[in-house]
Amino acid sequence: ACGIIFWGNSPSAKQIFKLQKRALRIMLQVNQTTNCRELFKKLHMLLLPSVYICENLIFPMSNQI
């Protein structure tokens, strides 16, 4: 997922995560103080930190083939 294993743990990842939540709130037209956890679940989306963890688990296995 866009090289997230290389930048997913960087300080700028927090800013990207905030942008991800902001975009989600705008798309669903909810208040900017609305908790995003349920919104992500509703849309079956992974949060950026979850994508980072997933990619780090899958990457070593994908290189065994």
Secondary structure, DSSP 8 states (H G I E B T S, - for coil): -TTHHHHTTSTHHHHHHHHHHHHHHHHHT--TTS-SHHHHHHTT---HHHHHHHHHHHHHHHT--
